[in-house]
């Protein structure tokens, strides 16, 4: 067995195994996309329309109207016969409208999402004017799949301290239905996944660096944070929770100056996002929908708490009736969830202090 293990290490280099794993996942994902995918979700068509329609975000509504503010007077192309060219022009790039990123930005200010993914899709489609193919978006998904697996491997190697053990998370993720669903769905979630893994990797490098080296490792954390903000608002929640945890860690380590630099830099990055994309504030605060009902911000927070509690803690937080009991339970669980690791940390520091004092 020892000789076999040595031969595997000699001929099966980790990076070669990673390349093989990614190739297998790409082949399987492409096979499922081509042979198993049945039609398109409406949002996938909206991806093309919002990316490629020239200053006309919605085919059924006049330009200049935010999606949640539509009234009957804003409806167009309704109750009348339209040729197929109208729909084709909506989802394709026309010869005189290539690389029109101002149009993409404009369209997204009237929708519910930031513009980065739509700009990337528009870039690919601009090389094929007056042409439509689902493979344009799927091509981007394949790139995001590769990036996700490469940085998942780098992150795993950083944590597990083994080039071969780091392949296991990549195998488990690549073989899961979650990865398959992410990369056959023609929306921005594949890009968000890739950026999220990159952000986690760069944050792990910062955390594991000697003396929390902000000068060397902070820049890529902030860059990936900004790109996540420009992709989907879930990125703000993820970065926010991650930043809070890192700040608690710095507080426990009494690195107050670095806490303010790190936390302030993340807040500045969020501020830069809103400066670049002011429509994001309105979309975050007022675009939560459930069926035909637009949720207020407080209702959106209760929906968020419901997802967290239902899938992680096992109880339901109602959107409509009083949920005081559920909130109390959630707060208690969260409190103990934070205090237990902190107590171990404090206990460890106390033990080290006592051992040190015993030498004097």
C-alpha positions as CSV (number, residue, x, y, z in Angstrom):
1,X,0.0,0.0,0.0
2,X,2.9,2.3,0.8
3,X,4.4,1.7,-2.6
4,X,1.1,2.4,-4.3
5,X,0.7,5.7,-2.4
6,X,4.2,6.7,-3.4
7,X,3.5,6.0,-7.1
8,X,0.3,8.0,-7.0
9,X,2.1,10.9,-5.5
10,X,4.9,10.6,-8.2
11,X,2.7,10.5,-11.2
12,X,-0.6,12.0,-10.1
13,X,0.3,15.6,-9.4
14,X,-2.4,17.5,-7.5
15,X,-2.8,20.2,-10.2
16,X,-3.2,17.5,-12.8
17,X,-5.9,15.8,-10.7
18,X,-7.6,19.2,-10.3
19,X,-7.6,19.8,-14.1
20,X,-9.0,16.3,-14.6
21,X,-11.7,16.9,-12.0
22,X,-12.7,20.2,-13.6
23,X,-12.8,18.7,-17.1
24,X,-15.1,15.9,-15.9
25,X,-17.4,18.4,-14.2
26,X,-17.5,20.6,-17.3
27,X,-18.3,17.6,-19.5
28,X,-21.1,16.4,-17.1
29,X,-22.5,19.9,-16.7
30,X,-22.5,20.4,-20.5
31,X,-24.1,17.0,-21.0
32,X,-26.9,17.9,-18.6
33,X,-27.3,21.4,-20.1
34,X,-27.6,20.0,-23.6
35,X,-29.7,16.9,-23.0
36,X,-31.5,17.3,-19.7
37,X,-32.4,21.0,-19.5
38,X,-36.1,21.4,-20.5
39,X,-36.8,24.8,-21.8
40,X,-35.9,28.1,-20.1
41,X,-36.9,29.7,-16.9
42,X,-38.4,33.2,-17.6
43,X,-35.6,34.8,-15.7
44,X,-33.1,33.3,-18.1
45,X,-34.7,35.1,-21.0
46,X,-34.8,38.3,-18.9
47,X,-31.0,38.0,-18.6
48,X,-30.7,38.4,-22.3
49,X,-33.3,41.1,-22.6
50,X,-31.9,43.2,-19.8
51,X,-28.4,42.7,-21.2
52,X,-29.1,43.3,-24.8
53,X,-32.2,45.5,-25.3
54,X,-31.1,49.0,-26.2
55,X,-32.4,51.4,-23.4
56,X,-35.6,49.3,-23.2
57,X,-35.4,47.1,-20.1
58,X,-38.9,45.4,-20.4
59,X,-40.6,44.4,-23.6
60,X,-44.1,45.0,-22.0
61,X,-43.4,48.4,-20.3
62,X,-42.4,51.8,-21.4
63,X,-38.8,52.8,-20.7
64,X,-38.0,54.9,-17.6
65,X,-40.4,53.2,-15.3
66,X,-39.1,51.2,-12.3
67,X,-40.4,47.6,-12.4
68,X,-42.3,47.9,-9.1
69,X,-43.9,51.3,-10.1
70,X,-45.6,50.1,-13.3
71,X,-49.2,51.1,-13.8
72,X,-51.7,50.2,-16.6
73,X,-50.7,53.4,-18.5
74,X,-47.1,52.1,-18.7
75,X,-48.0,48.9,-20.6
76,X,-46.8,48.5,-24.2
77,X,-46.9,45.7,-26.8
78,X,-50.1,44.4,-25.3
79,X,-53.3,43.3,-26.9
80,X,-51.9,43.8,-30.4
81,X,-50.0,41.7,-32.9
82,X,-46.2,42.0,-32.9
83,X,-43.8,40.3,-35.2
84,X,-41.1,38.0,-34.1
85,X,-38.5,40.6,-34.9
86,X,-39.7,42.6,-31.9
87,X,-38.9,39.8,-29.5
88,X,-35.7,38.9,-31.4
89,X,-34.4,42.5,-31.1
90,X,-35.2,42.5,-27.4
91,X,-32.9,39.5,-26.6
92,X,-30.1,40.1,-29.1
93,X,-27.5,42.8,-29.7
94,X,-28.0,44.8,-32.9
95,X,-25.1,45.7,-35.1
96,X,-25.1,49.4,-34.1
97,X,-25.6,48.6,-30.4
98,X,-22.5,46.5,-29.6
99,X,-20.7,47.0,-26.2
100,X,-23.3,49.5,-25.1
101,X,-22.6,49.3,-21.4
102,X,-24.5,52.5,-20.7
103,X,-27.7,50.8,-21.9
104,X,-27.0,47.8,-19.7
105,X,-26.5,50.1,-16.7
106,X,-29.7,52.0,-17.5
107,X,-31.8,48.9,-17.9
108,X,-30.6,47.5,-14.5
109,X,-31.5,50.7,-12.7
110,X,-35.1,49.9,-13.5
111,X,-34.8,46.3,-12.5
112,X,-34.0,44.5,-9.3
113,X,-30.2,43.6,-9.6
114,X,-26.8,45.2,-10.0
115,X,-25.4,45.3,-13.6
116,X,-22.0,43.4,-13.5
117,X,-23.3,40.0,-14.8
118,X,-25.5,41.6,-17.4
119,X,-22.5,43.6,-18.7
120,X,-20.5,40.4,-19.0
121,X,-23.3,38.7,-20.9
122,X,-23.7,41.7,-23.1
123,X,-20.0,41.6,-23.9
124,X,-20.2,38.0,-25.1
125,X,-23.4,38.7,-27.1
126,X,-21.8,41.8,-28.7
127,X,-19.4,39.5,-30.6
128,X,-22.4,37.8,-32.2
129,X,-24.7,40.7,-33.3
130,X,-28.3,39.9,-34.3
131,X,-27.8,36.3,-33.0
132,X,-29.3,34.5,-30.1
133,X,-27.9,31.3,-28.3
134,X,-28.3,30.0,-24.8
135,X,-24.6,28.9,-25.1
136,X,-23.5,32.6,-24.8
137,X,-24.5,32.6,-21.2
138,X,-23.5,29.0,-20.6
139,X,-20.0,29.9,-21.8
140,X,-19.8,32.4,-19.0
141,X,-21.1,29.8,-16.6
142,X,-18.3,27.4,-17.6
143,X,-15.7,30.1,-16.9
144,X,-17.2,30.7,-13.5
145,X,-17.2,27.0,-12.8
146,X,-13.5,26.8,-13.5
147,X,-12.8,29.8,-11.3
148,X,-15.0,28.4,-8.5
149,X,-13.2,25.1,-8.4
150,X,-9.7,26.6,-8.7
151,X,-10.2,28.9,-5.7
152,X,-12.1,26.2,-3.7
153,X,-9.0,24.1,-4.1
154,X,-6.7,26.9,-3.1
155,X,-9.0,27.6,-0.1
156,X,-9.1,24.0,0.9
157,X,-5.3,23.6,0.6
158,X,-4.9,26.7,2.8
159,X,-7.1,25.1,5.5
160,X,-6.3,21.4,5.3
161,X,-2.5,22.0,4.7
162,X,-2.5,19.2,2.1
163,X,-2.5,19.3,-1.7
164,X,-4.3,16.0,-2.0
165,X,-6.8,16.5,0.8
166,X,-7.7,19.8,-0.8
167,X,-9.2,17.9,-3.7
168,X,-11.9,16.3,-1.6
169,X,-14.0,19.4,-1.2
170,X,-13.7,20.0,-4.9
171,X,-14.9,16.5,-5.6
172,X,-17.8,16.7,-3.2
173,X,-18.9,20.1,-4.5
174,X,-18.5,19.2,-8.2
175,X,-20.5,16.0,-7.7
176,X,-23.4,17.8,-6.0
177,X,-26.7,18.8,-7.4
178,X,-26.2,22.3,-6.1
179,X,-23.2,22.9,-8.3
180,X,-25.0,21.5,-11.3
181,X,-28.1,23.7,-10.7
182,X,-25.9,26.7,-10.3
183,X,-24.0,26.3,-13.6
184,X,-26.9,25.2,-15.9
185,X,-29.1,28.2,-14.7
186,X,-28.4,31.2,-16.9
187,X,-28.3,33.9,-14.3
188,X,-25.9,35.8,-12.1
189,X,-25.7,33.2,-9.4
190,X,-22.8,31.3,-11.0
191,X,-20.8,34.6,-11.0
192,X,-21.8,35.3,-7.4
193,X,-20.6,31.7,-6.4
194,X,-17.2,32.2,-8.1
195,X,-16.7,35.6,-6.5
196,X,-17.9,34.3,-3.1
197,X,-15.3,31.5,-3.1
198,X,-12.6,34.0,-4.2
199,X,-13.6,36.4,-1.4
200,X,-13.5,33.6,1.2
201,X,-10.1,32.5,0.0
202,X,-8.6,36.0,0.2
203,X,-10.2,36.5,3.6
204,X,-8.7,33.2,4.8
205,X,-5.3,34.3,3.6
206,X,-5.7,37.6,5.5
207,X,-6.8,35.7,8.7
208,X,-4.0,33.2,8.6
209,X,-1.3,35.8,7.7
210,X,1.3,36.8,10.3
211,X,-0.1,39.5,12.5
212,X,-3.2,39.9,10.3
213,X,-1.2,41.6,7.5
214,X,-3.6,44.2,6.0
215,X,-1.0,45.8,3.8
216,X,-0.4,42.6,1.9
217,X,-3.8,40.9,1.9
218,X,-6.6,43.5,2.3
219,X,-6.7,44.8,-1.4
220,X,-8.0,41.5,-3.0
221,X,-10.6,41.2,-0.2
222,X,-12.0,44.6,-1.0
223,X,-11.9,44.1,-4.7
224,X,-13.8,40.9,-4.6
225,X,-16.2,42.5,-2.1
226,X,-17.0,45.3,-4.6
227,X,-17.5,42.8,-7.4
228,X,-19.9,40.8,-5.3
229,X,-21.9,43.9,-4.5
230,X,-22.1,44.7,-8.2
231,X,-23.4,41.1,-8.9
232,X,-26.1,40.5,-6.4
233,X,-27.3,41.9,-3.1
234,X,-26.8,38.6,-1.3
235,X,-23.2,39.4,-1.6
236,X,-23.7,42.4,0.7
237,X,-25.2,40.1,3.4
238,X,-22.4,37.5,3.0
239,X,-19.6,40.1,3.2
240,X,-21.4,41.9,6.1
241,X,-21.6,38.7,8.2
242,X,-18.0,37.8,7.4
243,X,-16.8,41.3,8.2
244,X,-18.6,41.2,11.6
245,X,-17.0,37.9,12.5
246,X,-13.5,39.2,11.5
247,X,-14.1,42.4,13.6
248,X,-15.1,40.3,16.6
249,X,-11.9,38.3,16.2
250,X,-9.8,41.5,16.0
251,X,-11.6,42.8,19.0
252,X,-10.8,39.7,21.0
253,X,-7.2,39.9,19.9
254,X,-7.2,43.6,21.0
255,X,-6.1,44.7,17.5
256,X,-8.2,47.8,17.7
257,X,-6.4,49.8,15.0
258,X,-6.6,47.0,12.5
259,X,-10.3,46.5,13.4
260,X,-11.1,50.0,12.4
261,X,-9.0,49.9,9.3
262,X,-10.5,46.6,8.2
263,X,-14.1,47.4,9.1
264,X,-13.8,50.9,7.8
265,X,-12.4,49.7,4.5
266,X,-15.3,47.3,4.0
267,X,-17.8,50.1,4.8
268,X,-16.0,52.4,2.3
269,X,-16.2,49.7,-0.3
270,X,-20.0,49.4,0.3
271,X,-20.2,53.2,0.0
272,X,-18.3,53.1,-3.2
273,X,-20.8,50.6,-4.6
274,X,-23.7,52.9,-3.8
275,X,-21.8,55.8,-5.3
276,X,-21.2,53.9,-8.5
277,X,-24.7,52.4,-8.5
278,X,-27.1,54.7,-6.6
279,X,-30.1,52.7,-7.8
280,X,-29.0,49.8,-5.5
281,X,-30.3,51.6,-2.4
282,X,-33.8,51.8,-3.8
283,X,-33.7,48.2,-5.0
284,X,-32.5,46.9,-1.7
285,X,-35.0,48.9,0.4
286,X,-38.1,48.4,-1.7
287,X,-37.9,45.5,-4.2
288,X,-38.6,42.5,-2.0
289,X,-41.6,40.7,-3.6
290,X,-43.6,37.7,-2.8
291,X,-46.2,36.9,-5.4
292,X,-47.7,40.2,-6.3
293,X,-47.0,41.9,-3.0
294,X,-44.1,44.2,-2.5
295,X,-42.5,43.8,0.9
296,X,-41.3,46.6,3.1
297,X,-37.8,46.4,4.5
298,X,-39.0,45.1,7.9
299,X,-41.0,42.4,6.1
300,X,-38.0,41.5,4.0
301,X,-36.0,41.0,7.2
302,X,-38.7,38.7,8.6
303,X,-38.6,36.7,5.3
304,X,-34.8,36.4,5.8
305,X,-35.2,35.3,9.4
306,X,-37.7,32.7,8.3
307,X,-35.2,31.2,5.8
308,X,-32.4,31.2,8.4
309,X,-34.5,29.7,11.2
310,X,-36.4,27.2,9.1
311,X,-33.4,25.7,7.4
312,X,-30.9,26.0,10.2
313,X,-32.7,26.1,13.5
314,X,-35.9,24.1,12.7
315,X,-38.6,26.6,13.5
316,X,-40.8,29.0,11.5
317,X,-40.8,32.8,11.7
318,X,-44.2,34.0,10.5
319,X,-44.3,37.0,8.1
320,X,-47.7,38.1,9.1
321,X,-48.5,37.2,12.8
322,X,-46.5,38.0,15.9
323,X,-43.3,36.0,16.2
324,X,-42.0,37.3,19.5
325,X,-41.4,33.8,20.9
326,X,-39.5,32.7,17.8
327,X,-37.4,35.9,17.9
328,X,-36.5,35.3,21.6
329,X,-35.4,31.7,20.8
330,X,-33.4,32.8,17.8
331,X,-31.6,35.5,19.9
332,X,-30.8,33.0,22.7
333,X,-29.4,30.5,20.2
334,X,-27.4,33.3,18.5
335,X,-26.1,34.5,21.8
336,X,-24.9,31.0,22.9
337,X,-23.5,30.4,19.4
338,X,-21.3,33.4,19.9
339,X,-20.5,33.0,23.5
340,X,-19.4,29.3,23.4
341,X,-16.4,29.8,21.0
342,X,-15.5,33.1,22.9
343,X,-15.5,31.3,26.2
344,X,-13.1,28.7,24.9
345,X,-10.9,31.5,23.6
346,X,-10.9,33.3,26.9
347,X,-10.3,30.0,28.8
348,X,-7.3,29.3,26.6
349,X,-5.8,32.7,27.2
350,X,-6.3,32.3,30.9
351,X,-4.6,28.9,30.9
352,X,-1.7,30.3,28.9
353,X,-1.4,33.2,31.3
354,X,-1.3,30.8,34.3
355,X,1.3,28.6,32.8
356,X,3.4,31.6,32.0
357,X,3.1,32.9,35.5
358,X,4.2,29.5,36.9
359,X,7.6,30.0,35.5
360,X,8.2,33.2,37.5
